[in-house]
């Protein structure tokens, strides 16, 4: 993966916006179903792995990871 891609990472539970910088600047969206979406651009797979490692270190439950080359998430 040589170019940035847009990611939507879903985790169980809600996070506050103050975690955005810690998760590489991904935007945080809390859904009514009790899930949080981390959305935004990551520069490479090392950046993605860094975010996933942080999710693991916080003992958060990962639901899904979706990648898109052109779609922006709200």
N, C-alpha and C positions, 0 to 999 in steps of 0.2 A: 504494500500500500504506500505509494509515493506521494499522494496528494491528500489534502484534508477531505474528510467525509463528515456528513451529518449523522449523528447518532441519537437514538432515543433509548435510554436505559430505564427499565422499570424495576422498582424495588418495593418491598412491602413496608407499609408504615409511612408516616409523614415526616418531612424534614423542613426546617425553616430556611428562608432565603440566605441566612448568614453562612450556610455551608457552600454556597455557590463558588466562591474563590477556592475553597479547599478541593472542590471537584473540578478543577481546571477551567472555571468560568462557565460551566454548563448551567443553563437556566433550570430552576426547580419549579415544578408544577405539581401541586397536591391535588389529586383527584378525589371525588366524593366516595369512591369505593375503597378508600384507605390505602391506595398506592401513591407513590411518588414517581414522576417522570423526570429524569435528568436529560435535557435536550440541548444539542448544540454541536459545534464543529470541533473535531479533534484532529490534530495534525498528522498523526501516524499511529501505528499499532502500539508503539511504546506508550503513547499518551493514553490510549484505550486501556492497556494493561495497568497503567498507574491508577486510573479511576476504578477499575475493577478490584485492584488490590486494596484501595481505600474502603470500598464497600465491604470487602472481606474483613479488613481490620476493625471496622465498626460493628462487625457481626450482624450486618443487615442481610435480609433475604433477597437475593437477586431473582427477579421474575423473568425478565427477558432483555435481550440486546438486539436492536434493529439498526441497520446501516442503510443510508441512502446517499447517493452522489449528488442529488439535486433538490430533494424535498426539504423544506424547512418546517420545523414543528412549532406549534404555538404553545 
